[in-house]
Amino acid sequence: MNEIHSIQYLRGLAASAVVCFHINEQFNGPFAIGAAGVDIFFVISGFIMWVSTVDRPVAAQRFMWQRIVRIVPLYWIVTLLTALAIFVKPQFLFGHVLSPANFFGSLLFFPMMQNGSLHPVVIQGWTLCYEMMFYIVFALSLLLAKKQRFGALIGAMLAMVAMNFFLLQGYPGAFTSPIVLEFAAGVVVGRLWMKDIRLQLMLALALFVGGFLLLMTAQMLDPEMPRVLRWGIPATLVVAGAVFAERASPFRPMALLTFLGNASYSIYIWHVLVAVVVTGIMLRFGVPSIWQQASIAFVSIAISAALYLIVEKPLTGLLKSVTRQKPAAGQAAV
């Protein structure tokens, strides 16, 4: 996946957009579009899962283990540290809910429900609950014959959303939200990519630019539009346009943007906790208010990216090395 440079760039952009959204929200700003970084992440997730497994022999158990190693340990670390921060300075983490039930529920990706939405201790961790759900559905599809997988996977996601009309409360309603169709959209883009579909560069760029324009305007035109339409469709156009434009006109990667893509998970999962600390420091040193918002965003992204090198990369490498010591016959890593 590192060879599809546009995916790496979009991951870094999406994570940075979410950081800016949360900090802008703290200052009562208008940057609601930053939240659409999540929708880009979901489409990318479906794309990556399909592209990285369709032509490789991957057992369902190994796939799930690879995903758990990639996601869970760091999430648990940040959840524990956030819980400690809430316990010590609850006034600094307004909106976070810490209770024994929510703490352990968050660790198991079944956090408390608040206003019909998932609300873990790490507030942005709600997206990981959907990621884990998608991984389980995707792992089950790996048990099927290769020719059956695509239809079964897309059919399962559509059936889940259809069930949402009858499961309107609690976890069943949350986990069958139409937002899961963004994963399915990424799978569709990934299938087209692996079939070596090619678009003219100008057409691919039109999809990419058009997707971004829709992201920026849909919120203003109709903020009540369902999220999967308001941001899911534009996010799909952005991802599809980016990967097919790169196929039409390959380019040499830029080191900084590639690094931000590699660090995107750390940027996403650390940034709220880091921003709280950075905000406290800037207030203590009397940084003028006009500079606070941009400074907090920049420093939070920089520190969270550094934590990728300090925490995530060594931790994931260690766990993967343990996994490789006992490889199963005929299985490949994802």
JOUR-V136025 format. One line per field, one symbol per residue. ss: DSSP state (@ for helix, = for strand, . for the rest). psi: psi as a letter, one per 40 degrees, with the letter a starting at -180 (. if undefined). burial: # if it has 9 or more other C-alpha atoms within 8 Angstrom, else .. A space follows every 50 residues. Layout:
ss = ???
psi = ???
burial = ???
This chain:
ss = ....@@@@@@@@@@@@@@@@@@@@@@.....@@@@@@@@@@@@@@@@@@@ @........@@@@@@@@@@@@@@@@@@@@@@@@@@@@@.@@@.......@ @@@@@@@....===..===...@@@@@@@@@@@@@@@@@@@....@@@@@ @@@@@@@@@@@@@......@@@@@@..@@@@@@@@@@@@@@@@@...... @@@@@@@@@@@@@@@@@@@@@.....@@@@@@@@@@@@@@@@@@@@@@.. ....@@@@@@@@.@@@@@@@@@@@@@@@@@@@@@....@@@@@@@@@@@@ @@@@@@@@@@@@@@@@@@@@@@@@..........
psi = deegddddddddddddddddddddddefiefddddedddddddddddddd deedeighidddddddddddddddddddddddddddddgdeegheihhid dddddddefgiihhfeihgidhdeeddddddddddddddddeeiiddedd ddddddddddddddeegeiaddddeeiedeeddddddddddddeefhhii dddddddddddddddddddddgeehhddddddddddddddddddddddgi ihihddddddddedddddddddddddddddddddefhiddeddddddddd ddddddddddcddddddddddddedgiiheiii.
burial = ...######################.....#################### ###....###.###.####...####.##..##.##...#..#..#.#.. .######.#####....#####..##..##############......#. .###.###.##.##..##.#.######.###############.....#. #.##########.###.##........###################.#.. ......########.#######.###.##..#....#....##..##.## #.###.###.####.#..##..........#...
